[in-house]
Amino acid sequence: MKLKSDAEAEAKFYSDRLDLANRLLNALGSENARWGGIIEEIQGEVDVIVGNVLMAAAFISYIGPFSKTMRDDLIQTKFLPFMKDEGIPMSAIANPVALLTSEALKAKWNSEGLPPDEFSTENGTIMTNCSRYPLMIDP
């Protein structure tokens, strides 16, 4: 009798375990689609990383001493056409500030007293992303 009750208890244990495993597989099955989307998104970012890094490096290295209009002109008439002519893949975002900062970081800067205008945000981006003191002229 003891053998029978032990066998039934063991069968129930493994049956419950199998049921939990099936529930876990069903739950993770829905994650497959989400993970697939994330993988595609990351692959898209990897495909354009060279251009994004080049744009960010050019922005940090060369933009500091110029006014906002000259900065925009350099990006639109020099950096972007060069990258397109050379066939360098880059993301549709041609804004280096968007590549180098986040909305949370900009909000933190604003709460610490940095004016919320684009020029100041660009200066903050340059200051926080360079390893040495940059040449910047801020009126």
C-alpha positions in Angstrom: 0.0 0.0 0.0 2.8 2.4 0.8 4.4 1.8 -2.6 1.2 2.7 -4.3 0.7 5.9 -2.3 4.4 6.8 -2.9 4.0 6.2 -6.7 0.8 8.3 -6.8 2.4 11.1 -4.9 5.4 11.1 -7.2 3.1 11.0 -10.3 1.2 14.0 -8.9 4.4 15.8 -8.2 5.7 15.3 -11.8 2.2 16.1 -13.2 2.1 19.4 -11.3 5.7 20.1 -12.5 4.7 19.4 -16.1 1.7 21.7 -15.8 3.9 24.5 -14.4 6.4 24.0 -17.3 3.6 24.1 -19.9 2.3 27.3 -18.3 5.8 28.9 -18.4 6.2 27.9 -22.0 2.9 29.4 -23.0 3.8 32.6 -21.1 7.2 32.8 -22.8 5.7 32.1 -26.2 4.1 35.5 -26.3 7.5 37.0 -25.4 9.0 35.6 -28.6 7.3 38.2 -30.8 8.4 41.0 -28.5 12.0 39.8 -28.4 12.0 39.4 -32.1 11.0 43.1 -32.5 13.7 44.1 -30.1 16.3 42.1 -32.0 15.2 43.8 -35.3 15.4 47.2 -33.6 18.9 46.5 -32.2 20.0 45.2 -35.6 18.8 48.4 -37.2 20.9 50.4 -34.7 23.9 48.3 -35.4 23.6 48.9 -39.1 23.9 52.6 -38.7 26.3 52.8 -35.7 29.2 53.9 -37.9 27.5 57.0 -39.2 26.0 57.9 -35.8 29.4 57.7 -34.1 31.0 59.7 -36.9 28.3 62.4 -36.6 28.6 62.5 -32.8 32.4 62.7 -33.0 32.3 65.5 -35.6 29.8 67.4 -33.5 31.8 67.2 -30.3 35.1 67.9 -32.0 34.3 70.8 -34.3 31.0 72.5 -33.3 31.9 74.1 -30.0 33.2 77.5 -31.0 30.4 78.3 -33.4 27.0 80.0 -32.9 23.7 78.1 -33.3 23.1 79.2 -36.9 26.7 78.2 -37.8 26.3 74.9 -36.0 23.2 74.1 -37.9 24.7 75.2 -41.2 27.8 73.0 -40.6 25.6 69.9 -39.9 23.2 70.5 -42.8 25.7 71.6 -45.4 28.9 69.9 -44.5 28.5 66.9 -42.2 25.3 65.3 -43.7 26.1 65.8 -47.4 29.6 64.3 -46.8 28.2 61.3 -45.1 25.5 60.8 -47.8 28.1 61.3 -50.6 30.4 58.7 -49.1 27.6 56.3 -48.5 28.1 56.1 -44.7 25.0 54.5 -43.2 23.4 56.6 -40.4 20.1 56.9 -38.7 17.3 59.2 -39.9 18.0 61.3 -36.8 20.4 63.9 -38.0 20.5 65.5 -34.6 23.7 64.7 -32.7 22.2 65.9 -29.4 19.5 63.2 -29.7 22.3 60.7 -30.3 24.3 61.8 -27.3 21.8 62.6 -24.7 18.4 61.6 -23.3 15.4 63.5 -22.3 16.0 62.6 -18.7 19.6 64.0 -18.8 18.3 67.2 -20.4 15.6 67.5 -17.7 18.3 67.1 -15.1 20.4 69.8 -16.6 17.4 72.1 -16.7 16.6 71.4 -13.1 20.2 72.3 -12.2 20.0 75.7 -13.9 21.0 75.1 -17.6 18.7 77.1 -19.8 16.4 74.9 -21.9 17.3 76.5 -25.3 18.9 74.3 -27.9 22.3 76.2 -27.9 22.7 75.6 -24.1 21.7 71.9 -24.5 24.2 71.5 -27.3 26.9 73.0 -25.1 25.9 70.7 -22.2 26.1 67.8 -24.6 29.6 68.8 -25.8 30.8 69.3 -22.2 29.5 66.0 -20.9 30.7 63.9 -23.8 34.3 65.0 -24.3 37.3 63.8 -22.4 39.2 67.1 -22.4 38.2 70.7 -22.0 36.5 71.7 -25.2 36.9 75.0 -27.0 33.5 76.7 -26.6 32.4 80.2 -27.0 29.1 80.8 -25.2 27.8 84.4 -25.1 
